Amino acid sequence: MSFPYEENFRRYGRYYRTARKYAQRPEVLISTSFILALFTISFFAIVAIRPTAITIAKLWREIQEKKTIQATLAQKIAKLEEAQSTYSALEEDLALLDRALPETPEFSRLVREMEYLSLTQGLQIDAGRYETLELWVREASASTEIGTHPFTLVLRGTYPKLRSFVSDLERLDRLLSIGMVTMQPSQKQDQPGIYDLTLTANIRAFSFPSGLDLER
């Protein structure tokens, strides 16, 4: 079997010369250069620009997260400023509340106030009886309930003065609960028709230990 080498050579040689001649045309050379340039740009875009793009995307996410955090902090700051404003407006009332409901019984202050009222009204304190009173409590074992401190007060004087004393007692800056009040004749004064009376009042004072949770 014989192969037509010469015929095949002439045929493919003609194709080769035609392709070579076509490749030397200006438009083909420009297209080839453009394709090579496009390939080069794509290669460098993948190798060099991709990490930069990833970094930019990461920075963008961080910026957005920081903006969210900043907005949250701004809201918290606004709430703190509002709370501070509310506290400033109520600061004087809170001081009055601390006096009305102290953390400890503060009986010494209460006794001085009652002595002052009795002297102002010209009354005589005959007796003051106090039930069990804790003068000092270790912090670890301190009560977490509102403290109630009952005591009994016995005074002597005229009815108008005793009535004024009770009214003044109700207007004290200390929270008090006046329970049963009894009056009985004591002795007649020098003035006609005026008698001294003995007033016995059962009173409760209150204290509010620090750390007590009202929502319990």
Backbone as a printed PyTorch tensor [residue, N CA C, xyz], in Angstrom:
tensor([[[  0.8560,  -1.1920,   0.0000],
         [  0.0000,   0.0000,   0.0000],
         [  0.8850,   1.2330,   0.0000]],

        [[  0.6420,   2.1530,  -0.8930],
         [  1.4740,   3.3550,  -1.0180],
         [  0.7210,   4.5710,  -0.4840]],

        [[  1.4920,   5.5090,   0.1250],
         [  0.9120,   6.7420,   0.6820],
         [  1.2870,   7.9010,  -0.2200]],

        [[  0.3140,   8.7290,  -0.5380],
         [  0.5910,   9.8740,  -1.4320],
         [  1.2100,  11.0120,  -0.6450]],

        [[  2.5320,  10.8540,  -0.2730],
         [  3.1850,  11.8770,   0.5370],
         [  3.2450,  13.2110,  -0.1800]],

        [[  3.6180,  13.1690,  -1.4140],
         [  3.8060,  14.4250,  -2.1320],
         [  2.4870,  15.1820,  -2.2750]],

        [[  1.4310,  14.4230,  -2.5490],
         [  0.1270,  15.0820,  -2.7020],
         [ -0.3330,  15.6980,  -1.3900]],

        [[ -0.1470,  14.9540,  -0.2920],
         [ -0.5380,  15.4920,   1.0280],
         [  0.3230,  16.6940,   1.4100]],

        [[  1.6110,  16.6250,   1.0980],
         [  2.5020,  17.7320,   1.4330],
         [  2.0940,  18.9940,   0.6910]],

        [[  1.7650,  18.8140,  -0.6000],
         [  1.3530,  19.9790,  -1.3690],
         [  0.0350,  20.5540,  -0.8280]],

        [[ -0.8870,  19.6380,  -0.4280],
         [ -2.1840,  20.1240,   0.0620],
         [ -2.0200,  20.8790,   1.3800]],

        [[ -1.3480,  20.2650,   2.3860],
         [ -1.1970,  20.9130,   3.6960],
         [ -0.2260,  22.0860,   3.6390]],

        [[  0.7400,  22.0270,   2.7260],
         [  1.6370,  23.1670,   2.5650],
         [  0.8780,  24.3780,   2.0770]],

        [[ -0.0800,  24.1220,   1.1890],
         [ -0.8970,  25.2400,   0.7150],
         [ -1.7240,  25.8330,   1.8560]],

        [[ -2.2870,  24.9650,   2.7270],
         [ -3.0440,  25.4600,   3.8900],
         [ -2.1480,  26.2670,   4.8340]],

        [[ -0.9370,  25.7750,   5.0390],
         [ -0.0040,  26.4450,   5.9500],
         [  0.3670,  27.8210,   5.4270]],

        [[  0.6550,  27.8840,   4.1090],
         [  1.0220,  29.1750,   3.5300],
         [ -0.1550,  30.1470,   3.5810]],

        [[ -1.3610,  29.6190,   3.3720],
         [ -2.5410,  30.4890,   3.4390],
         [ -2.7520,  31.0160,   4.8580]],

        [[ -2.5920,  30.1130,   5.8530],
         [ -2.7670,  30.5250,   7.2530],
         [ -1.6970,  31.5190,   7.6740]],

        [[ -0.4580,  31.2750,   7.2060],
         [  0.6310,  32.1850,   7.5530],
         [  0.3970,  33.5500,   6.9380]],

        [[ -0.0560,  33.5580,   5.6930],
         [ -0.3430,  34.8160,   5.0280],
         [ -1.4860,  35.5450,   5.7260]],

        [[ -2.5070,  34.7610,   6.1890],
         [ -3.6560,  35.3610,   6.8750],
         [ -3.2430,  35.9180,   8.2390]],

        [[ -2.3260,  35.2030,   8.9160],
         [ -1.8930,  35.6420,  10.2410],
         [ -1.0960,  36.9240,  10.1840]],

        [[ -0.5010,  37.2280,   9.0330],
         [  0.2970,  38.4460,   8.9070],
         [ -0.5430,  39.6650,   8.5540]],

        [[ -1.8330,  39.4840,   8.3960],
         [ -2.7000,  40.6250,   8.0950],
         [ -2.8290,  41.5170,   9.3420]],

        [[ -2.9310,  42.8380,   9.1880],
         [ -2.9550,  43.7720,  10.3450],
         [ -4.1000,  43.5010,  11.3080]],

        [[ -5.3040,  43.2330,  10.7800],
         [ -6.4390,  43.0350,  11.6890],
         [ -6.2630,  41.7880,  12.5440]],

        [[ -5.6000,  40.7670,  11.9530],
         [ -5.3670,  39.5470,  12.7370],
         [ -4.3280,  39.8030,  13.8070]],

        [[ -3.2700,  40.5450,  13.4400],
         [ -2.2400,  40.8620,  14.4290],
         [ -2.8180,  41.6840,  15.5800]],

        [[ -3.6880,  42.6580,  15.2500],
         [ -4.3050,  43.4810,  16.3040],
         [ -5.1920,  42.6310,  17.2010]],

        [[ -5.9790,  41.7470,  16.6100],
         [ -6.8570,  40.8800,  17.4040],
         [ -6.0460,  39.9860,  18.3250]],

        [[ -4.9440,  39.4610,  17.8120],
         [ -4.1040,  38.5970,  18.6430],
         [ -3.5040,  39.3790,  19.8000]],

        [[ -3.0350,  40.5940,  19.5120],
         [ -2.4610,  41.4300,  20.5780],
         [ -3.5220,  41.7780,  21.6250]],

        [[ -4.7270,  42.0490,  21.1380],
         [ -5.8160,  42.3870,  22.0680],
         [ -6.1560,  41.2060,  22.9690]],

        [[ -6.1960,  40.0170,  22.3610],
         [ -6.5000,  38.8170,  23.1560],
         [ -5.4120,  38.5720,  24.1870]],

        [[ -4.1460,  38.7320,  23.7790],
         [ -3.0470,  38.5480,  24.7270],
         [ -3.1020,  39.5880,  25.8510]],

        [[ -3.4100,  40.8460,  25.4660],
         [ -3.5070,  41.8910,  26.4970],
         [ -4.6600,  41.6090,  27.4580]],

        [[ -5.7940,  41.1620,  26.9000],
         [ -6.9420,  40.8370,  27.7440],
         [ -6.6180,  39.6840,  28.6760]],

        [[ -5.9180,  38.6960,  28.1840],
         [ -5.5230,  37.5660,  29.0190],
         [ -4.5830,  38.0220,  30.1310]],

        [[ -3.6280,  38.9160,  29.7490],
         [ -2.6800,  39.4170,  30.7540],
         [ -3.3990,  40.2020,  31.8470]],

        [[ -4.3510,  41.0600,  31.4190],
         [ -5.1080,  41.8540,  32.3980],
         [ -5.9280,  40.9490,  33.3170]],

        [[ -6.5440,  39.9340,  32.7300],
         [ -7.3390,  39.0030,  33.5370],
         [ -6.4660,  38.2690,  34.5340]],

        [[ -5.2900,  37.8840,  34.0950],
         [ -4.3800,  37.1590,  34.9880],
         [ -3.9830,  38.0310,  36.1760]],

        [[ -3.5700,  39.2830,  35.8730],
         [ -3.1660,  40.1690,  36.9710],
         [ -4.3610,  40.5740,  37.8430]],

        [[ -5.5390,  40.6360,  37.2380],
         [ -6.7340,  40.9420,  38.0330],
         [ -6.9950,  39.8470,  39.0470]],

        [[ -6.8000,  38.5970,  38.5990],
         [ -7.0140,  37.4730,  39.5150],
         [ -5.9220,  37.4200,  40.5740]],

        [[ -4.6780,  37.6250,  40.1520],
         [ -3.5430,  37.4730,  41.0670],
         [ -3.3890,  38.6720,  41.9940]],

        [[ -3.5250,  39.8910,  41.4720],
         [ -3.2190,  41.0980,  42.2520],
         [ -4.4610,  41.8120,  42.7710]],

        [[ -5.4800,  41.9690,  41.9400],
         [ -6.6380,  42.7740,  42.3310],
         [ -7.5650,  42.0110,  43.2740]],

        [[ -7.6580,  40.6960,  43.1500],
         [ -8.5780,  39.9170,  43.9860],
         [ -8.2970,  40.0870,  45.4800]],

        [[ -7.0290,  39.9520,  45.9520],
         [ -6.7920,  40.1910,  47.3900],
         [ -7.1760,  41.6030,  47.8240]],

        [[ -6.9140,  42.5800,  46.9330],
         [ -7.2940,  43.9550,  47.2710],
         [ -8.8060,  44.0900,  47.3900]],

        [[ -9.5200,  43.4470,  46.4640],
         [-10.9850,  43.4960,  46.5180],
         [-11.5080,  42.8230,  47.7810]],

        [[-10.8860,  41.7040,  48.1700],
         [-11.2980,  41.0180,  49.4040],
         [-11.0570,  41.9160,  50.6160]],

        [[ -9.8930,  42.5970,  50.6290],
         [ -9.5810,  43.5070,  51.7380],
         [-10.5790,  44.6540,  51.8040]],

        [[-10.9260,  45.2100,  50.6360],
         [-11.8990,  46.3070,  50.5970],
         [-13.2580,  45.8390,  51.1190]],

        [[-13.6700,  44.6290,  50.7060],
         [-14.9550,  44.1020,  51.1740],
         [-14.9440,  43.8930,  52.6870]],

        [[-13.8080,  43.3980,  53.2040],
         [-13.7020,  43.1940,  54.6480],
         [-13.7560,  44.5240,  55.3920]],

        [[-13.0540,  45.5330,  54.8760],
         [-13.0900,  46.8540,  55.5000],
         [-14.4960,  47.4490,  55.4530]],

        [[-15.2000,  47.2130,  54.3710],
         [-16.5690,  47.7150,  54.2500],
         [-17.4760,  47.0970,  55.3100]],

        [[-17.3270,  45.7760,  55.5120],
         [-18.1260,  45.1210,  56.5460],
         [-17.7890,  45.6660,  57.9280]],

        [[-16.4970,  45.8800,  58.1880],
         [-16.0960,  46.4210,  59.4880],
         [-16.6650,  47.8240,  59.6990]],

        [[-16.6590,  48.6280,  58.6260],
         [-17.2180,  49.9820,  58.7300],
         [-18.7050,  49.9240,  59.0550]],

        [[-19.4260,  49.0180,  58.3830],
         [-20.8580,  48.8880,  58.6520],
         [-21.1150,  48.4140,  60.0780]],

        [[-20.3030,  47.4530,  60.5610],
         [-20.4620,  46.9760,  61.9320],
         [-20.1800,  48.0900,  62.9310]],

        [[-19.1420,  48.8950,  62.6530],
         [-18.8230,  49.9970,  63.5610],
         [-19.9170,  51.0550,  63.5490]],

        [[-20.5230,  51.2680,  62.3860],
         [-21.6450,  52.2070,  62.3330],
         [-22.8110,  51.7040,  63.1820]],

        [[-23.0620,  50.3880,  63.1150],
         [-24.1340,  49.8110,  63.9350],
         [-23.8240,  49.9540,  65.4190]],

        [[-22.5620,  49.6640,  65.7820],
         [-22.1550,  49.8040,  67.1860],
         [-22.2650,  51.2550,  67.6360]],

        [[-21.8570,  52.1730,  66.7650],
         [-21.9290,  53.5930,  67.0970],
         [-23.3770,  54.0330,  67.3100]],

        [[-24.2790,  53.5290,  66.4610],
         [-25.6940,  53.8770,  66.6270],
         [-26.2370,  53.3250,  67.9440]],

        [[-25.8380,  52.0860,  68.2890],
         [-26.2830,  51.4920,  69.5540],
         [-25.7540,  52.2790,  70.7430]],

        [[-24.4640,  52.6560,  70.6780],
         [-23.8790,  53.4500,  71.7610],
         [-24.5630,  54.8120,  71.8770]],

        [[-24.9000,  55.3970,  70.7370],
         [-25.5890,  56.6940,  70.7750],
         [-26.9440,  56.5640,  71.4650]],

        [[-27.6590,  55.4670,  71.1980],
         [-28.9400,  55.2480,  71.8640],
         [-28.7530,  55.0700,  73.3680]],

        [[-27.7220,  54.3020,  73.7580],
         [-27.4730,  54.0940,  75.1880],
         [-27.0880,  55.4000,  75.8680]],

        [[-26.2550,  56.2010,  75.1900],
         [-25.8590,  57.4880,  75.7660],
         [-27.0780,  58.3900,  75.9370]],

        [[-27.9690,  58.3760,  74.9410],
         [-29.1850,  59.1910,  75.0400],
         [-30.0440,  58.7360,  76.2200]],

        [[-30.1450,  57.4120,  76.4200],
         [-30.9300,  56.9050,  77.5470],
         [-30.2770,  57.2670,  78.8770]],

        [[-28.9300,  57.1930,  78.9280],
         [-28.2330,  57.5710,  80.1600],
         [-28.4270,  59.0550,  80.4640]],

        [[-28.3660,  59.8830,  79.4300],
         [-28.5890,  61.3120,  79.6390],
         [-30.0160,  61.5740,  80.1110]],

        [[-30.9690,  60.8280,  79.5500],
         [-32.3570,  60.9750,  79.9950],
         [-32.5140,  60.5410,  81.4450]],

        [[-31.8440,  59.4120,  81.7950],
         [-31.9080,  58.9400,  83.1830],
         [-31.2600,  59.9450,  84.1310]],

        [[-30.1230,  60.5340,  83.7010],
         [-29.4560,  61.5370,  84.5300],
         [-30.3380,  62.7560,  84.7190]],

        [[-31.0190,  63.1620,  83.6550],
         [-31.9260,  64.3050,  83.7580],
         [-33.0780,  64.0040,  84.7080]],

        [[-33.6250,  62.7840,  84.6000],
         [-34.7160,  62.3950,  85.4970],
         [-34.2410,  62.3480,  86.9400]],

        [[-33.0280,  61.7990,  87.1450],
         [-32.4860,  61.7220,  88.5040],
         [-32.2600,  63.1190,  89.0810]],

        [[-31.7460,  64.0330,  88.2450],
         [-31.5130,  65.3980,  88.7210],
         [-32.8270,  66.0670,  89.1160]],

        [[-33.8860,  65.7820,  88.3250],
         [-35.1840,  66.3820,  88.6390],
         [-35.7770,  65.8080,  89.9220]],

        [[-35.4440,  64.5290,  90.2170],
         [-36.0180,  63.8690,  91.3930],
         [-35.0520,  63.8050,  92.5690]],

        [[-33.8880,  64.4330,  92.4330],
         [-32.8680,  64.3020,  93.4760],
         [-33.3670,  64.8180,  94.8220]],

        [[-34.0350,  65.9690,  94.8120],
         [-34.5500,  66.5090,  96.0690],
         [-35.6250,  65.5980,  96.6550]],

        [[-36.4870,  65.0590,  95.7780],
         [-37.5230,  64.1470,  96.2690],
         [-36.9050,  62.8730,  96.8350]],

        [[-35.8090,  62.4040,  96.2240],
         [-35.1450,  61.2080,  96.7410],
         [-34.5470,  61.4710,  98.1210]],

        [[-34.0340,  62.6920,  98.3180],
         [-33.5080,  63.0370,  99.6430],
         [-34.6250,  63.0150, 100.6840]],

        [[-35.7990,  63.5290, 100.3100],
         [-36.9440,  63.4800, 101.2240],
         [-37.3740,  62.0390, 101.4820]],

        [[-37.3080,  61.2060, 100.4340],
         [-37.6680,  59.8020, 100.6030],
         [-36.6980,  59.1000, 101.5410]],

        [[-35.4100,  59.4360, 101.4370],
         [-34.4220,  58.8400, 102.3410],
         [-34.6920,  59.2310, 103.7900]],

        [[-35.1680,  60.4480, 104.0050],
         [-35.4840,  60.8640, 105.3680],
         [-36.7760,  60.2130, 105.8550]],

        [[-37.7380,  60.0500, 104.9450],
         [-39.0070,  59.4440, 105.3460],
         [-38.8660,  57.9520, 105.5960]],

        [[-37.9980,  57.2980, 104.8210],
         [-37.8340,  55.8520, 104.9310],
         [-36.3380,  55.5330, 104.9310]],

        [[-35.6520,  55.7520, 106.0540],
         [-34.1990,  55.5540, 106.0970],
         [-33.8280,  54.0750, 106.0490]],

        [[-32.5480,  53.8270, 105.8170],
         [-32.0730,  52.4460, 105.7560],
         [-32.0440,  51.7910, 107.1340]],

        [[-31.8460,  52.5840, 108.1740],
         [-31.8050,  52.0770, 109.5530],
         [-32.9200,  52.7480, 110.3570]],

        [[-33.2740,  52.2260, 111.5210],
         [-34.3860,  52.8140, 112.2940],
         [-34.2040,  54.2930, 112.6240]],

        [[-32.9690,  54.7320, 112.8960],
         [-32.6810,  56.1320, 113.2280],
         [-33.6180,  56.6510, 114.3240]],

        [[-33.7050,  55.8960, 115.4100],
         [-34.5940,  56.2900, 116.4950],
         [-34.1080,  57.5380, 117.2110]],

        [[-32.7980,  57.7600, 117.2330],
         [-32.2980,  58.9480, 117.9270],
         [-32.8420,  60.2190, 117.2790]],

        [[-32.8480,  60.2650, 115.9390],
         [-33.4010,  61.4410, 115.2520],
         [-34.8960,  61.5570, 115.5010]],

        [[-35.6010,  60.4170, 115.4790],
         [-37.0460,  60.4380, 115.7050],
         [-37.3760,  60.9230, 117.1180]],

        [[-36.5970,  60.4800, 118.1010],
         [-36.8380,  60.9040, 119.4850],
         [-36.6050,  62.4070, 119.6280]],

        [[-35.5430,  62.9110, 119.0020],
         [-35.2740,  64.3500, 119.0840],
         [-36.4090,  65.1560, 118.4530]],

        [[-36.9380,  64.6670, 117.3360],
         [-38.0350,  65.3820, 116.6830],
         [-39.2850,  65.3870, 117.5610]],

        [[-39.5920,  64.2540, 118.2030],
         [-40.7730,  64.2120, 119.0770],
         [-40.5730,  65.0680, 120.3180]],

        [[-39.3530,  65.0990, 120.8480],
         [-39.0750,  65.9760, 121.9870],
         [-39.2510,  67.4400, 121.5980]],

        [[-38.7970,  67.7790, 120.3900],
         [-38.9490,  69.1640, 119.9290],
         [-40.4280,  69.5230, 119.7840]],

        [[-41.2290,  68.6170, 119.2210],
         [-42.6570,  68.8880, 119.0640],
         [-43.3440,  69.0350, 120.4200]],

        [[-42.9760,  68.1820, 121.3620],
         [-43.6100,  68.2620, 122.6830],
         [-43.2400,  69.5700, 123.3860]],

        [[-41.9780,  70.0000, 123.2580],
         [-41.5780,  71.2700, 123.8630],
         [-42.2770,  72.4440, 123.1840]],

        [[-42.4160,  72.3620, 121.8560],
         [-43.0930,  73.4390, 121.1270],
         [-44.5410,  73.5800, 121.5750]],

        [[-45.2070,  72.4570, 121.8380],
         [-46.6130,  72.4850, 122.2430],
         [-46.7820,  72.6130, 123.7610]],

        [[-45.6840,  72.6190, 124.5050],
         [-45.7770,  72.7210, 125.9570],
         [-46.2960,  71.4550, 126.6040]],

        [[-45.9420,  70.2990, 126.0500],
         [-46.3850,  69.0130, 126.5820],
         [-45.2520,  68.3490, 127.3510]],

        [[-45.6340,  67.4020, 128.1690],
         [-44.6600,  66.6470, 128.9460],
         [-44.7100,  65.1860, 128.5130]],

        [[-43.5420,  64.6360, 128.1710],
         [-43.4660,  63.2170, 127.8220],
         [-43.2890,  62.4270, 129.1110]],

        [[-44.3010,  61.6360, 129.4390],
         [-44.2340,  60.8310, 130.6610],
         [-43.4980,  59.5160, 130.4370]],

        [[-43.6270,  58.9430, 129.2480],
         [-42.9930,  57.6420, 129.0140],
         [-42.8600,  57.4080, 127.5210]],

        [[-41.8800,  56.5880, 127.1940],
         [-41.6960,  56.1270, 125.8220],
         [-41.2290,  54.6930, 125.8640]],

        [[-42.0460,  53.7980, 125.3870],
         [-41.7220,  52.3680, 125.4610],
         [-41.4730,  51.8410, 124.0470]],

        [[-40.3240,  51.2360, 123.8730],
         [-39.9280,  50.7150, 122.5680],
         [-39.8060,  49.2050, 122.6470]],

        [[-40.2920,  48.5390, 121.6250],
         [-40.1200,  47.0940, 121.5630],
         [-38.6970,  46.7760, 121.1000]],

        [[-38.4300,  45.4990, 120.8480],
         [-37.0740,  45.0760, 120.4850],
         [-36.5610,  45.8870, 119.3020]],

        [[-35.3830,  46.4560, 119.4660],
         [-34.8010,  47.3170, 118.4340],
         [-33.3760,  46.8610, 118.1590]],

        [[-33.0630,  46.5750, 116.8920],
         [-31.7170,  46.1650, 116.5070],
         [-30.8730,  47.4120, 116.2800]],

        [[-29.8850,  47.6070, 117.1510],
         [-29.0250,  48.7750, 117.0250],
         [-27.9710,  48.5930, 115.9440]],

        [[-27.5280,  47.3590, 115.7310],
         [-26.5150,  47.0950, 114.7120],
         [-26.7040,  45.6800, 114.2080]],

        [[-26.6210,  45.5010, 112.8800],
         [-26.7990,  44.1930, 112.2610],
         [-25.6540,  43.9640, 111.2970]],

        [[-25.0420,  42.7800, 111.3790],
         [-23.9880,  42.4480, 110.4310],
         [-24.5600,  42.4600, 109.0240]],

        [[-23.7790,  42.9930, 108.0820],
         [-24.2780,  43.1780, 106.7140],
         [-24.7180,  41.8660, 106.0910]],

        [[-23.9820,  40.7830, 106.3370],
         [-24.3060,  39.4920, 105.7200],
         [-25.6420,  38.9540, 106.1920]],

        [[-26.0720,  39.3340, 107.4270],
         [-27.3180,  38.8100, 107.9670],
         [-28.4040,  39.8730, 108.0410]],

        [[-28.1980,  40.9930, 107.3470],
         [-29.1830,  42.0720, 107.3960],
         [-30.4840,  41.6300, 106.7430]],

        [[-31.5930,  42.1670, 107.2650],
         [-32.9040,  41.8120, 106.7400],
         [-33.1130,  42.4340, 105.3710]],

        [[-33.8880,  41.7360, 104.5610],
         [-34.2230,  42.2530, 103.2320],
         [-35.7030,  42.6080, 103.1570]],

        [[-36.3480,  42.8080, 104.3110],
         [-37.7400,  43.2130, 104.3610],
         [-37.8270,  44.6370, 104.9060]],

        [[-38.9340,  45.3220, 104.5830],
         [-39.1500,  46.6570, 105.1400],
         [-39.2880,  46.5340, 106.6490]],

        [[-38.4510,  47.2790, 107.3690],
         [-38.4420,  47.1680, 108.8240],
         [-39.6000,  47.9200, 109.4620]],

        [[-40.2210,  47.3140, 110.4590],
         [-41.2980,  47.9360, 111.2320],
         [-40.8350,  48.0470, 112.6770]],

        [[-40.9290,  49.2520, 113.2480],
         [-40.4020,  49.5020, 114.5910],
         [-41.4920,  50.1560, 115.4390]],

        [[-42.2800,  49.3510, 116.1580],
         [-43.3700,  49.9090, 116.9730],
         [-42.8570,  50.4710, 118.3010]],

        [[-43.5280,  51.4950, 118.7670],
         [-43.2340,  52.0560, 120.0880],
         [-44.4930,  52.7490, 120.6040]],

        [[-44.5050,  52.9800, 121.9040],
         [-45.6510,  53.6220, 122.5630],
         [-45.1780,  54.9120, 123.2050]],

        [[-45.9450,  55.9710, 123.0080],
         [-45.5880,  57.2870, 123.5250],
         [-46.7020,  57.7630, 124.4620]],

        [[-46.3190,  58.2420, 125.6450],
         [-47.2740,  58.7500, 126.6350],
         [-46.9390,  60.2070, 126.9160]],

        [[-47.9110,  61.1060, 126.6740],
         [-47.7180,  62.5400, 126.8950],
         [-48.8280,  63.0690, 127.7910]],

        [[-48.5550,  64.2240, 128.3720],
         [-49.5470,  64.8580, 129.2380],
         [-49.6470,  66.3310, 128.8920]],

        [[-50.9010,  66.8190, 128.7960],
         [-51.1420,  68.2150, 128.4800],
         [-52.6110,  68.4540, 128.2210]],

        [[-52.9330,  69.6410, 127.7570],
         [-54.3300,  69.9620, 127.4760],
         [-54.7390,  69.3600, 126.1320]],

        [[-56.0470,  69.2570, 125.9500],
         [-56.5580,  68.6370, 124.7190],
         [-56.1220,  69.3910, 123.4640]],

        [[-56.2420,  70.7290, 123.4070],
         [-55.8160,  71.4230, 122.1750],
         [-54.3430,  71.1870, 121.8570]],

        [[-53.4980,  71.1690, 122.8940],
         [-52.0700,  70.9620, 122.6510],
         [-51.7850,  69.5310, 122.2080]],

        [[-52.4910,  68.5760, 122.8120],
         [-52.3040,  67.1780, 122.4010],
         [-52.7680,  66.9730, 120.9570]],

        [[-53.8790,  67.5990, 120.6080],
         [-54.3710,  67.4740, 119.2330],
         [-53.3820,  68.1020, 118.2490]],

        [[-52.8120,  69.2470, 118.6030],
         [-51.8150,  69.8780, 117.7340],
         [-50.5660,  69.0070, 117.6110]],

        [[-50.1960,  68.3480, 118.7240],
         [-49.0240,  67.4700, 118.6750],
         [-49.2480,  66.3190, 117.6970]],

        [[-50.4270,  65.7120, 117.7500],
         [-50.7220,  64.6010, 116.8370],
         [-50.7090,  65.0880, 115.3870]],

        [[-51.2520,  66.2780, 115.1470],
         [-51.2380,  66.8300, 113.7850],
         [-49.8100,  67.0780, 113.3080]],

        [[-48.9680,  67.6330, 114.2000],
         [-47.5670,  67.8570, 113.8320],
         [-46.8430,  66.5350, 113.6000]],

        [[-47.2050,  65.5290, 114.3810],
         [-46.5670,  64.2190, 114.2300],
         [-46.8800,  63.6200, 112.8590]],

        [[-48.0870,  63.8510, 112.3820],
         [-48.4710,  63.3380, 111.0630],
         [-47.7500,  64.0620, 109.9340]],

        [[-47.2580,  65.2750, 110.2140],
         [-46.5660,  66.0530, 109.1800],
         [-45.0470,  65.9310, 109.2620]],

        [[-44.5560,  65.0390, 110.0890],
         [-43.1060,  64.8500, 110.1800],
         [-42.5460,  64.3400, 108.8530]],

        [[-41.2360,  64.5760, 108.6460],
         [-40.5950,  64.0760, 107.4320],
         [-40.2950,  62.5860, 107.5220]],

        [[-40.6770,  61.9430, 108.6150],
         [-40.4790,  60.5050, 108.8070],
         [-41.8100,  59.7870, 108.6100]],

        [[-41.7730,  58.6670, 107.8750],
         [-42.9870,  57.8930, 107.6430],
         [-43.3850,  57.1800, 108.9310]],

        [[-44.5650,  57.5340, 109.4480],
         [-45.0700,  56.9450, 110.6880],
         [-46.4900,  56.4580, 110.4740]],

        [[-46.8490,  55.4340, 111.2280],
         [-48.2210,  54.9440, 111.2420],
         [-48.7330,  55.0520, 112.6720]],

        [[-49.7050,  55.9440, 112.8700],
         [-50.2620,  56.1570, 114.2060],
         [-51.4590,  55.2310, 114.3710]],

        [[-51.3400,  54.3160, 115.3140],
         [-52.4020,  53.3460, 115.5440],
         [-53.4160,  53.8520, 116.5580]],

        [[-53.6210,  53.0810, 117.6010],
         [-54.6210,  53.4370, 118.6100],
         [-54.1260,  54.5950, 119.4700]],

        [[-54.9940,  55.5850, 119.6480],
         [-54.6980,  56.7410, 120.4910],
         [-55.7890,  56.8290, 121.5610]],

        [[-55.3760,  56.8630, 122.8130],
         [-56.3390,  56.9730, 123.9210],
         [-56.0020,  58.1960, 124.7600]],

        [[-57.0410,  58.8030, 125.3200],
         [-56.8720,  59.9440, 126.2170],
         [-57.6790,  59.6910, 127.4880]],

        [[-57.1160,  60.1010, 128.5950],
         [-57.8310,  59.9970, 129.8640],
         [-57.4350,  61.1700, 130.7550]],

        [[-58.3610,  61.6000, 131.6240],
         [-58.0630,  62.7500, 132.4790],
         [-56.8720,  62.4760, 133.3830]],

        [[-56.0990,  63.5350, 133.5990],
         [-54.9330,  63.4020, 134.4590],
         [-55.1000,  64.2450, 135.7150]],

        [[-55.1470,  65.5620, 135.5720],
         [-55.3540,  66.4520, 136.7100],
         [-55.8870,  67.7790, 136.2040]],

        [[-56.5470,  68.5050, 137.0970],
         [-57.1400,  69.7870, 136.7410],
         [-56.1110,  70.8870, 136.9050]],

        [[-56.0790,  71.8020, 135.9210],
         [-55.1710,  72.9340, 136.0150],
         [-55.7950,  74.0480, 136.8470]],

        [[-55.0040,  75.0850, 137.0580],
         [-55.4730,  76.2060, 137.8750],
         [-56.6230,  76.9440, 137.2090]],

        [[-56.6160,  76.9910, 135.8790],
         [-57.6760,  77.7060, 135.1840],
         [-58.9670,  76.8980, 135.2390]],

        [[-60.0900,  77.5560, 135.4250],
         [-61.3660,  76.8370, 135.5580],
         [-61.7260,  76.0860, 134.2770]],

        [[-62.1800,  74.8590, 134.4220],
         [-62.6670,  74.0670, 133.3030],
         [-61.5930,  73.4930, 132.4060]],

        [[-60.3300,  73.6060, 132.7530],
         [-59.2360,  73.0820, 131.9330],
         [-58.5670,  71.9420, 132.6810]],

        [[-58.4910,  70.7990, 132.0330],
         [-57.9060,  69.6100, 132.6390],
         [-56.6970,  69.1600, 131.8190]],

        [[-55.7260,  68.6000, 132.5040],
         [-54.6370,  67.9040, 131.8220],
         [-55.1090,  66.5090, 131.4510]],

        [[-54.7130,  66.0770, 130.2460],
         [-55.0570,  64.7430, 129.7710],
         [-53.7760,  63.9480, 129.5340]],

        [[-53.9000,  62.6610, 129.6770],
         [-52.7870,  61.7660, 129.3580],
         [-53.0980,  61.0700, 128.0350]],

        [[-52.2130,  61.2560, 127.0600],
         [-52.3920,  60.6530, 125.7280],
         [-51.4320,  59.4830, 125.5850]],

        [[-51.9860,  58.3560, 125.1990],
         [-51.1750,  57.1660, 124.9100],
         [-51.3700,  56.8130, 123.4420]],

        [[-50.2780,  56.8120, 122.6830],
         [-50.3530,  56.5580, 121.2370],
         [-49.4410,  55.4030, 120.8730]],

        [[-49.9970,  54.4540, 120.1250],
         [-49.2030,  53.3520, 119.5750],
         [-48.7610,  53.7420, 118.1580]],

        [[-47.4690,  53.8500, 117.9660],
         [-46.9130,  54.3740, 116.7160],
         [-45.9420,  53.3490, 116.1330]],

        [[-45.8870,  53.3050, 114.8230],
         [-44.9160,  52.4490, 114.1320],
         [-44.0780,  53.3020, 113.1870]],

        [[-42.7750,  53.1310, 113.2800],
         [-41.8500,  53.7460, 112.3290],
         [-41.3460,  52.6600, 111.3830]],

        [[-40.8040,  53.0860, 110.2350],
         [-40.3840,  52.1210, 109.2120],
         [-38.9770,  52.4540, 108.7290]],

        [[-38.3060,  51.4210, 108.2530],
         [-36.9840,  51.5920, 107.6390],
         [-36.9320,  50.7490, 106.3740]],

        [[-36.0480,  51.1480, 105.4900],
         [-35.9460,  50.5050, 104.1720],
         [-34.5000,  50.0790, 103.9600]],

        [[-34.1500,  48.8070, 104.2420],
         [-32.7510,  48.3690, 104.1070],
         [-32.2460,  48.5470, 102.6840]],

        [[-30.9750,  48.9240, 102.5580],
         [-30.3790,  49.0790, 101.2250],
         [-30.2980,  47.7250, 100.5480]],

        [[-30.5160,  47.7150,  99.2330],
         [-30.4710,  46.4720,  98.4710],
         [-31.7950,  45.7510,  98.4160]],

        [[-32.8420,  46.3190,  99.0530],
         [-34.1520,  45.6730,  99.0170],
         [-34.7570,  45.8210,  97.6340]],

        [[-35.2290,  44.7160,  97.0720],
         [-35.8010,  44.7050,  95.7230],
         [-37.3120,  44.7830,  95.8350]],

        [[-37.8900,  45.8980,  95.3620],
         [-39.3350,  46.0680,  95.4560],
         [-40.0870,  45.1500,  94.5090]],

        [[-39.4170,  44.5880,  93.4880],
         [-40.0990,  43.7590,  92.5060],
         [-40.1590,  42.2980,  92.9220]],

        [[-39.6050,  41.9670,  94.0820],
         [-39.6360,  40.5720,  94.5110],
         [-41.0620,  40.1670,  94.8450]]])
